[in-house]
């Protein structure tokens, strides 16, 4: 295996700024001029080519704007100084597998993959943080991306400030948008012309995600907002309406390419699975009749619902019974104690 040095081209991702200038030069050679740092775009020539009224840099323009957006856009264009290293010793069927799993900061990985996969990927699925509060951490400093990744994964301690994106934070949506924007921009560059991207999201950021994808992909390439029913039963602790669904937002790289007969979208009927019927029986001859077991916990943790995280006493042996660390009881203590005493709940 060749030992890489800092000067080898393999140790840097593709320079997208240079590539973008080359593309513009191929279409409009007169656009490119010499600037203080090399090749640059002549904005005056751009205005003359497309008309002054079609070029704007004013504040009053349609679209989603936030503090840090320009920096987020530039972040996607900064080359990565990292490289991908194979790990045959940690792999399964290294010589024959056709699969690839990469561990690392996904922004840096997306940059490194541009060299080999730009414009070649048929389908991208992203499941980003839903930004519900305390559900992801982000680096406040991008000067050393590898260091940030090590901080985020707990491999080093100290240095860069790491923070949860809580609802009490003043830049709640801003931090989330700054994290997501460069990653979506790089993902689009990896799609081939008839490719598509699927992004899962909750209600909290669905509107802003649509606005960002409209900007990056073009709203004409919006395919669908698929509503996925993720739960069959309502939440016991829902305040207003029980949220039982997520969104999967779909955009094409180029919707026109998806309309031809060879590569277009094809609709397939999927047989709906019959809902599994709940079976009730009475194997223990309970005088109350047939019954079935049920989960008396809900999908929250002790930090989110501290009043629902407590021990109940098993009346058969007086031992304490706690919910799992990642869950809490479905009811407050007084209600649960009443259920245990009155319903004679069995304990496993």
C-alpha positions, 0 to 999 in steps of 0.5 A: 500500500502506498504511503500518502504524504500531505502533498499527494492529490489523494489527501485532498478532496476535489476543489469545487470552486475551481471546477465551477469556474471551469464549467462556467468558462466552458459555457461562457469563456468571457465570464472568466478573468484574472483576479488577485488570487487567480481565476475569477468571475466578472459580474459585469459580464454576467449581467450583460449576458443575462440582463441586468435585471436578472442578477440581484444581490439585494436583501429583498429577494424571495427565498429562505435566509438566515444568519450564517447561510453564506458561510454554510454555502462556502463550507460546502466548497472548502476542500477537505484535507482528509483521506479515506483509509481502508480497514480490511481487518474490520471488514467482512468479505473484503475481497468480494463485497460490493458494499461500502461503509464509511465512518467519519464526519459526513460533511468531510466524507461527502467532500472526499467522495466527490472525486469518485462519485460526483454525478454517478449516484442514482439514489440518496437517502438522508435521515438528518436530525429532526431538530426537536431539541437536544437530538443532535450536537454540532461543532461551533468551529469548522477550522479543524474538521477532523478535530471536530469529528473526534470531539463529537464522537468522544474520541478526544476531550477539550478544544472545540465547544460542542453544544446541543441544539436546544429549543432555548437556544436563540439560533435554534433553526439557524444552527440546524440549517447551517448544519444541513445546508452544505451537506445537501449541497454536496449530496446534490452534486453526487446525483446523476442526472436521473437520480433522486434524493429522499430526506426524512423529517418531522413536522418541526423542520419540514417547511424549512427543509422544503425551502432549502431543497427548493433552492438547491434542487429547484422547485420544479424538481420537487417530486412528492412529500410522502407522509409516512405513518410511523405509529399505529397508536396515539401518544399518551403524553401528546399535548394537542394532537398526537403526532403519528407520522413523519415526512419523506421529501423527494426531489429529482436531480433533473425531473425532465430526465425522469420522464423518459421511458428508459429511466423514468419513475415507475409506479409499482403497486405494493400490497398493503400488509394486513394489520396484525390482529391482537389475539386475546385469550385467557390461559390463566382463567382470569375471572375478568375474561380474555386478555393480552399483554401490553407495554406500559412504557412510552418512548421518552427518556428520564430527562424528557419526562422525569416525573414518569421515571420511577420504580414501582414495587412488585407486590409478589416479591417487594422488588423494585421494577424500573423502566428501561433507561431509554424509556419511562412509564406511561402513567404517573406514579399514583396511576401506576400504583393503582393499576398494580393494586387494582388490576393485579398486573403480572410481573416478568 
